[in-house]
Amino acid sequence: MTTNPPDLSLPLDIAGIQHLLPHRYPFLLVDRVVALEPEKRVLAYKNVSINEPFFQGHFPGKPVMPGVLVIEALAQAGGLLSQLSRNPSDPLTETFYLVKVDNAKFSRMVGPGDRLDLDVELKRRIRNMAQYLGIARVDGQQVACAEILCAAARG
């Protein structure tokens, strides 16, 4: 039995995101894509729940989403930007890997009940590399930002 590919129109739901990214529980950190300018910018979000496995140890009684996971969520949104910008008739053959993070800044803690808004802009693409500027916000306030470099690999 064959299944039809998911609808990749906006807003892009979790089925479409899982079609485009290899990440799965507990490491898929994007729940929805709400806006896209191909080859320019993507807006997505992650609903942060007390049920996240990392809250058990980070930190008991004072749950805080680890900053590295906020950066990872921005990188995943960047991967979605690249995947959604390609020609839809081309098969998915590339996976994007995080190569470098520069100028990461954390301005506020993220906790249960927050919606982490992910605003990622493509700064440049050279061969198989993509450089993004990512800003994460909660309730319109910046919580983190970083420059992210990813490399695409086939397969």
ROVO-112629 format. One record per residue: chain; x, y, z of N, C-alpha, C, O in turn. Coordinates in steps of 0.2 Angstrom, whole numbers, padded with zeros to 4 digits. Last residue first. Example, Ala and Ser with C-alpha at 12.3 -4.5 7.8 and 13.67 -1.06 7.14 Angstrom:
# residues 2
PT  A  0064  -0011  0035  0068  -0005  0036  0064  0000  0039  0067  0006  0040
PT  A  0066  -0028  0039  0062  -0022  0039  0066  -0016  0039  0071  -0017  0042
This chain:
# residues 155
PT  A  0107  0059  0004  0105  0052  0007  0103  0053  0014  0101  0047  0017
PT  A  0120  0071  0004  0115  0067  0001  0114  0061  0005  0118  0058  0008
PT  A  0120  0085  0015  0124  0079  0013  0118  0075  0009  0112  0075  0012
PT  A  0123  0102  0018  0119  0097  0016  0123  0091  0013  0128  0092  0010
PT  A  0127  0111  0033  0129  0108  0027  0125  0103  0025  0122  0099  0029
PT  A  0124  0127  0041  0123  0120  0040  0125  0118  0033  0126  0122  0029
PT  A  0127  0139  0053  0129  0136  0047  0128  0129  0047  0129  0125  0051
PT  A  0119  0153  0061  0120  0145  0061  0122  0143  0054  0120  0146  0049
PT  A  0119  0165  0073  0121  0163  0066  0122  0156  0066  0126  0153  0070
PT  A  0106  0168  0085  0112  0165  0083  0113  0165  0076  0108  0165  0072
PT  A  0096  0171  0100  0098  0172  0093  0105  0169  0091  0109  0168  0096
PT  A  0083  0171  0112  0089  0169  0109  0090  0171  0102  0085  0172  0098
PT  A  0072  0179  0115  0074  0174  0120  0081  0172  0118  0085  0170  0122
PT  A  0063  0193  0112  0068  0189  0110  0071  0185  0116  0072  0188  0121
PT  A  0045  0194  0113  0052  0196  0116  0057  0191  0114  0056  0185  0114
PT  A  0033  0188  0108  0036  0194  0105  0043  0197  0107  0046  0201  0105
PT  A  0031  0177  0116  0027  0183  0117  0030  0189  0114  0029  0194  0117
PT  A  0048  0173  0113  0042  0171  0116  0038  0177  0118  0040  0182  0120
PT  A  0059  0169  0099  0055  0174  0103  0050  0170  0107  0047  0165  0105
PT  A  0074  0168  0091  0069  0164  0094  0065  0169  0099  0069  0173  0102
PT  A  0082  0170  0075  0080  0174  0081  0074  0170  0084  0069  0168  0081
PT  A  0095  0166  0065  0089  0164  0068  0088  0168  0074  0093  0170  0078
PT  A  0102  0167  0049  0102  0171  0055  0095  0169  0059  0090  0170  0056
PT  A  0112  0154  0041  0106  0157  0043  0107  0162  0049  0112  0161  0052
PT  A  0120  0147  0027  0121  0151  0033  0114  0155  0034  0111  0158  0030
PT  A  0123  0132  0019  0118  0137  0020  0120  0141  0027  0120  0138  0032
PT  A  0132  0123  0007  0132  0126  0014  0126  0131  0014  0125  0135  0009
PT  A  0135  0117  -0005  0131  0113  -0001  0130  0116  0006  0128  0113  0011
PT  A  0137  0133  -0013  0137  0125  -0014  0132  0122  -0010  0126  0123  -0010
PT  A  0131  0144  -0002  0136  0143  -0006  0137  0135  -0007  0138  0132  -0002
PT  A  0119  0156  0003  0120  0149  0001  0126  0148  -0004  0126  0151  -0009
PT  A  0115  0167  0016  0119  0165  0010  0119  0158  0009  0118  0154  0014
PT  A  0105  0169  0025  0109  0175  0024  0113  0173  0017  0114  0178  0013
PT  A  0088  0166  0028  0094  0163  0024  0099  0169  0023  0096  0174  0019
PT  A  0081  0168  0044  0083  0171  0038  0089  0168  0035  0094  0166  0038
PT  A  0069  0163  0055  0075  0161  0052  0076  0164  0045  0071  0163  0041
PT  A  0061  0163  0070  0061  0167  0064  0068  0166  0061  0073  0168  0064
PT  A  0050  0154  0080  0057  0153  0077  0057  0157  0070  0053  0156  0065
PT  A  0043  0155  0096  0043  0157  0089  0050  0157  0086  0054  0160  0089
PT  A  0038  0145  0107  0044  0147  0105  0044  0149  0097  0043  0144  0093
PT  A  0026  0147  0119  0027  0145  0112  0033  0149  0110  0034  0155  0110
PT  A  0027  0140  0136  0029  0145  0131  0028  0142  0124  0028  0136  0123
PT  A  0024  0130  0144  0018  0134  0142  0020  0139  0137  0016  0143  0134
PT  A  0039  0129  0152  0033  0125  0150  0028  0131  0149  0027  0136  0153
PT  A  0052  0141  0146  0049  0136  0150  0042  0133  0148  0040  0135  0143
PT  A  0066  0150  0143  0060  0147  0140  0058  0141  0144  0062  0137  0146
PT  A  0074  0165  0149  0073  0158  0149  0067  0156  0146  0062  0160  0145
PT  A  0083  0177  0138  0077  0175  0143  0077  0168  0143  0078  0164  0138
PT  A  0094  0178  0130  0091  0184  0134  0086  0183  0139  0085  0187  0143
PT  A  0108  0172  0123  0102  0170  0127  0100  0176  0131  0104  0178  0135
PT  A  0117  0171  0108  0115  0175  0114  0108  0173  0117  0104  0171  0113
PT  A  0130  0166  0097  0123  0164  0101  0123  0168  0107  0127  0169  0111
PT  A  0140  0168  0088  0136  0174  0091  0130  0172  0094  0125  0176  0094
PT  A  0138  0153  0078  0142  0159  0080  0137  0164  0083  0131  0164  0082
PT  A  0140  0136  0075  0135  0141  0078  0140  0147  0080  0145  0146  0084
PT  A  0141  0124  0062  0144  0129  0066  0139  0134  0069  0133  0135  0065
PT  A  0134  0113  0057  0141  0113  0056  0144  0118  0061  0150  0117  0064
PT  A  0120  0102  0056  0123  0108  0059  0131  0108  0059  0133  0103  0062
PT  A  0115  0096  0040  0118  0095  0047  0121  0101  0049  0124  0105  0046
PT  A  0102  0091  0030  0106  0097  0033  0108  0095  0040  0105  0094  0044
PT  A  0100  0080  0017  0099  0081  0024  0104  0086  0027  0110  0086  0025
PT  A  0093  0078  0001  0098  0081  0006  0095  0081  0013  0090  0082  0014
PT  A  0083  0073  -0006  0089  0069  -0006  0094  0072  -0002  0099  0069  -0001
PT  A  0067  0072  -0011  0071  0074  -0006  0077  0070  -0005  0077  0064  -0004
PT  A  0065  0076  -0029  0065  0071  -0023  0069  0074  -0018  0074  0077  -0019
PT  A  0057  0090  -0036  0064  0086  -0035  0063  0082  -0029  0060  0084  -0024
PT  A  0046  0097  -0037  0046  0091  -0040  0052  0087  -0039  0053  0081  -0041
PT  A  0048  0108  -0029  0044  0103  -0026  0044  0096  -0030  0042  0091  -0027
PT  A  0064  0115  -0028  0059  0113  -0032  0054  0107  -0030  0057  0102  -0029
PT  A  0066  0122  -0011  0068  0118  -0017  0062  0117  -0022  0057  0118  -0020
PT  A  0061  0128  0000  0063  0132  -0005  0065  0129  -0012  0066  0131  -0017
PT  A  0059  0118  0009  0053  0121  0006  0055  0126  0001  0050  0127  -0003
PT  A  0072  0116  0013  0068  0110  0010  0062  0113  0006  0061  0111  0001
PT  A  0076  0128  0019  0080  0125  0013  0076  0120  0009  0075  0120  0003
PT  A  0067  0129  0029  0067  0134  0024  0071  0132  0018  0068  0133  0013
PT  A  0070  0117  0037  0064  0118  0033  0064  0123  0028  0061  0122  0023
PT  A  0083  0121  0041  0082  0116  0037  0076  0115  0033  0075  0114  0027
PT  A  0078  0132  0050  0083  0133  0044  0083  0128  0039  0082  0129  0033
PT  A  0072  0124  0059  0068  0129  0055  0072  0131  0049  0069  0131  0044
PT  A  0083  0118  0064  0078  0114  0061  0074  0118  0057  0072  0116  0051
PT  A  0090  0129  0070  0093  0125  0065  0088  0121  0061  0088  0121  0055
PT  A  0080  0132  0080  0082  0137  0075  0085  0134  0069  0083  0135  0063
PT  A  0082  0121  0088  0075  0122  0085  0076  0127  0079  0073  0126  0074
PT  A  0095  0122  0092  0093  0117  0088  0087  0118  0084  0086  0116  0078
PT  A  0093  0133  0100  0097  0134  0094  0096  0128  0089  0096  0130  0083
PT  A  0086  0127  0110  0083  0133  0107  0087  0134  0100  0084  0135  0095
PT  A  0095  0118  0114  0089  0115  0111  0085  0121  0107  0082  0120  0102
PT  A  0104  0125  0121  0107  0122  0115  0101  0119  0111  0101  0118  0105
PT  A  0097  0130  0132  0098  0134  0126  0101  0131  0120  0099  0133  0115
PT  A  0084  0119  0138  0091  0120  0137  0092  0125  0131  0089  0124  0126
PT  A  0070  0126  0147  0072  0123  0140  0080  0124  0139  0082  0130  0139
PT  A  0068  0123  0164  0071  0128  0159  0073  0124  0152  0076  0119  0153
PT  A  0059  0121  0179  0060  0119  0172  0062  0124  0167  0059  0129  0166
PT  A  0062  0119  0193  0063  0125  0190  0064  0124  0182  0070  0125  0180
PT  A  0060  0106  0198  0057  0111  0202  0058  0118  0198  0054  0123  0200
PT  A  0075  0101  0190  0070  0099  0194  0067  0105  0198  0071  0108  0202
PT  A  0078  0110  0175  0080  0109  0181  0074  0106  0186  0069  0110  0185
PT  A  0082  0097  0170  0084  0104  0168  0079  0109  0169  0076  0111  0165
PT  A  0077  0084  0171  0083  0085  0174  0086  0092  0173  0091  0094  0175
PT  A  0064  0085  0165  0065  0081  0171  0072  0082  0175  0072  0082  0181
PT  A  0065  0092  0154  0063  0096  0160  0064  0092  0166  0064  0094  0171
PT  A  0067  0084  0143  0073  0087  0146  0071  0091  0152  0075  0092  0156
PT  A  0054  0079  0138  0059  0075  0143  0065  0078  0146  0067  0076  0151
PT  A  0040  0089  0140  0046  0088  0137  0051  0084  0141  0052  0085  0147
PT  A  0028  0091  0147  0030  0084  0146  0036  0083  0142  0038  0078  0141
PT  A  0027  0105  0148  0030  0102  0154  0032  0095  0152  0036  0092  0156
PT  A  0030  0111  0131  0026  0108  0136  0030  0105  0142  0036  0103  0141
PT  A  0031  0123  0119  0035  0120  0124  0030  0117  0130  0026  0121  0133
PT  A  0029  0122  0102  0025  0123  0108  0029  0119  0114  0030  0113  0113
PT  A  0037  0131  0090  0038  0125  0094  0034  0126  0101  0035  0131  0104
PT  A  0035  0138  0074  0035  0138  0081  0036  0131  0084  0034  0126  0081
PT  A  0041  0149  0060  0039  0142  0063  0038  0143  0070  0040  0148  0073
PT  A  0045  0157  0046  0042  0158  0053  0039  0151  0055  0035  0149  0051
PT  A  0059  0160  0035  0053  0155  0037  0051  0157  0044  0056  0160  0048
PT  A  0066  0167  0020  0064  0168  0027  0058  0163  0029  0054  0161  0024
PT  A  0072  0165  0007  0073  0171  0011  0072  0170  0018  0076  0171  0023
PT  A  0069  0154  -0001  0076  0157  -0001  0077  0163  0003  0082  0166  0002
PT  A  0052  0159  0000  0057  0154  -0002  0064  0158  -0003  0064  0163  -0006
PT  A  0045  0164  0014  0047  0167  0008  0053  0163  0006  0058  0163  0008
PT  A  0032  0158  0025  0038  0156  0021  0039  0161  0015  0034  0163  0011
PT  A  0024  0154  0040  0025  0158  0034  0032  0157  0031  0036  0154  0034
PT  A  0022  0143  0049  0017  0147  0047  0018  0152  0042  0013  0155  0039
PT  A  0025  0127  0053  0028  0132  0049  0022  0136  0047  0017  0134  0044
PT  A  0026  0118  0069  0022  0121  0063  0026  0126  0060  0030  0130  0063
PT  A  0035  0112  0078  0028  0110  0077  0024  0112  0071  0019  0109  0069
PT  A  0051  0107  0080  0047  0112  0076  0040  0109  0076  0039  0103  0073
PT  A  0060  0098  0085  0058  0104  0089  0055  0109  0085  0055  0115  0087
PT  A  0063  0081  0088  0060  0086  0083  0057  0092  0087  0053  0091  0091
PT  A  0067  0073  0098  0072  0078  0095  0069  0082  0090  0073  0087  0087
PT  A  0063  0061  0103  0061  0067  0107  0065  0073  0104  0066  0078  0107
PT  A  0054  0061  0088  0053  0062  0096  0059  0058  0099  0061  0053  0096
PT  A  0065  0065  0074  0059  0062  0077  0059  0063  0085  0064  0065  0087
PT  A  0072  0072  0059  0071  0071  0066  0064  0068  0069  0059  0069  0065
PT  A  0072  0074  0045  0073  0067  0048  0072  0066  0055  0071  0060  0058
PT  A  0060  0084  0037  0066  0083  0042  0066  0076  0044  0061  0072  0045
PT  A  0049  0082  0028  0055  0086  0026  0061  0085  0030  0066  0086  0028
PT  A  0039  0074  0035  0041  0072  0028  0048  0076  0026  0052  0073  0022
PT  A  0038  0081  0046  0041  0075  0047  0043  0072  0040  0048  0068  0039
PT  A  0031  0092  0041  0037  0093  0044  0041  0087  0044  0047  0087  0043
PT  A  0019  0086  0037  0023  0089  0032  0030  0090  0035  0035  0089  0031
PT  A  0014  0082  0050  0015  0077  0045  0020  0080  0039  0024  0076  0037
PT  A  0013  0095  0057  0018  0090  0059  0019  0085  0054  0025  0082  0053
PT  A  0009  0107  0044  0008  0104  0050  0014  0099  0051  0018  0098  0048
PT  A  0011  0123  0038  0013  0116  0037  0013  0113  0044  0015  0115  0049
PT  A  -0003  0134  0033  0002  0132  0038  0004  0124  0037  0000  0120  0036
PT  A  0005  0130  0017  0005  0133  0024  -0002  0134  0026  -0006  0135  0023
PT  A  0007  0113  0010  0005  0120  0009  0005  0123  0017  0005  0119  0021
PT  A  0010  0100  0008  0016  0105  0010  0014  0112  0009  0018  0116  0009
PT  A  0002  0086  0012  0001  0092  0010  0007  0097  0012  0008  0097  0018
PT  A  0012  0071  0011  0008  0075  0015  0007  0082  0011  0012  0084  0006
PT  A  0010  0058  -0002  0014  0063  0002  0010  0068  0005  0004  0070  0003
PT  A  0000  0044  0001  0001  0050  -0003  0006  0054  0001  0006  0054  0008
PT  A  0007  0027  0002  0003  0033  0005  0005  0039  0001  0010  0040  -0002
PT  A  0003  0011  -0005  0007  0017  -0005  0003  0023  -0001  -0003  0023  -0002
PT  A  0004  -0006  0000  0000  0000  0000  0004  0006  0000  0009  0007  0004
